[in-house]
Amino acid sequence: MNSYSYVRPVIWASVWAAASLAMPVSFGAAAKPQQAQAQVLDRAEFLCSNCFFGASDYYYCFAADNQILIAYQRTRVLNYQDQSKNYLAPARPRWAAWSAPSQTVPISYDDKRIWVSRDESKPEKRGFLAHLKGFGIWASRGDSKQVKLTRSSMGDIFTNDVRCRRANSVSAH
């Protein structure tokens, strides 16, 4: 019998103990998002033209809680000849760009994300195929009421508001 045969179980037990102690630290609870009433200051967009499942980026600048928040939404795009269109949006409304219903909107935000509400007005559906399409969108969770924006520090892309251009010194992820 090998004189080191007792070492292997000790090493395995040590590895499992270290992994089980590190697991709660690595899966720690995220910070609770803050709620605020935000003013939409500016908007910028980088549209993908002649795209086959490309991505367009829409940047938004908000003023909330005495700070400037900048975030973007990346949407999948299928278009040709007209960069302002997205032929995927009717099939999957979640891939439509968010548009602010008014100048002030309720938001939730943390260090990495901003959540805004999508306009809840829906066109009236008629006929069996319209109901079937509505069921497909619901089943795919395509008409989500919340839009998740990713925080950014790119403030120099905005042209209408000086506060947004100066906000790139804010540390965001």
N, C-alpha and C positions, 0 to 999 in steps of 0.2 A: 504494500500500500504506500502511496506517495505521502511524504511528510507534509505536503502543502494541500492535501485534500480538504482540510477543515477551513481553509482560507476562502475558497470559492463561495460557500454559502454566506459567509460574513460579508463578502463584497456585494453579492446580490442583495442581501438585506439592507446594506448601506445605500445602494443605488435606489431601491424601492422607497426607503425612508426619505431620502433626499427629494425624490420626485414627488412623493405625496405631500411633503412640506412645502415645496415650491409651487404646487398646483393652485392653492388658494391665492397666492400672491399674483400669479400670472392671469388668473381669471377674476381679478378684483372688480368690484362694482364700478360702473362708469358714473361720472358726475351727473347729477340730475339736471336736465335742461332748464334754463331760465325762461320765463314767460315775459313778453314785453309787447308794447304797442309801438310799432316801428313806422317811420316815414320813409317812403321810397324816394331816394334822392336822384338816382340816375340809373341808366340801363345801357349796356353795350352788348353787341352780339358779333360772333365770328361764325358766319354761315358757311356751310359746306356746299359748294355748288357742283352740280353734276356728280352726285354721290350715289354709290350703290352700297348701302348700309354703312355710310360714313357717320361722322358725329359733328353736330354743331354745338357751339358753346354760347350760353347766354349768361352774362354777368349782371349782377344786381348790387346796388349800393344802398344800404339802409342806415338810418340814424335811429339808434335805440339805446336807452339808458346812458345818455351822455357819451356815447362812443359810436364810431363808424364801423359798420359791419359790411364786409364784401364777401359775396359768395357767387358760385356759378352753378349752372345746371348743364349737364352734357346730355344731349338727346340724340338718339339714333335717327338717321335721315335716309330716306330713299327719294331722290328727286332727279330730274333732268330738265335742262333748259331754263328752269326758273328756281333760283336758290331760295326764294322765300317760301316755297312749298315743301311740304313733307307728306308724302303719300302713305306713310306708315301711321300717321296720327289718327285717321278715322278707324283703322283696325285696332289700334292700341292707344287710347287717349292719354295714357301715362307718358307717352313719348312726345307729347305736344309741349311746346314751351310754355312756361308759366307766365301769365300776364296778371298784373296787379289789378284788383277790382276797383281800388281807389288809391289815394295818396298815402293813407295810413292803413296798415294791415297788422293783424296780430301774428306774432312769430314766437317760436321756441328756438333757443340756440344753446349750443355748448361750444367747446373749443374747436371742434372739427366740423360741425354741421349747423345748418339753419333749416327749420321746417316751417313752411308756409302752407296756407290752405288754398286749395284749388277752388275756382268758382263752381258752385253746385248747380247752376242752371243747366238743364239738359233739354235738348229738343224733344218734341213729342214723337214717340215711336208709333208707327202704324204697321199693321200686318204681321203675319207669322214670321217672315224672315227678319224683320226688324227686332222682334222679340227674341228670336234665336241668336241674332248677333249680340243683343244686349246680354243674353245669358252667357255667351262666350267671353265677352269683355268682363263680366262679373267673375266668371270662373277663373280667368287668368289674372284677376285683381288689377285689371287695366284701368279702371276708373277710380283710382285711389284719390281720396280727398286731401291727403297730405303730399306735398312735394318736398323732397329732400334736396337741399342745396349744399354744396361743399364749400367750406370757408376757404378764402384765398386772400392773398395780400397784394394782388395786382391792382393797384389803384390808378396807375398811369394810363389806363385804357379809357377812362371816362372823360367826356368832353364838356358836359353841362354843369358840373358842380366841382368847385375847387376843393371842398372838403373830401370828396371821394379820391381826388388825385393825390392828396397829401396823406391818405390813409395807408399807403404802402409801408409806412414805418411801424404799423401795428403788427405785432407778431401773431400770425394766424397760420394754421397748417394747411 
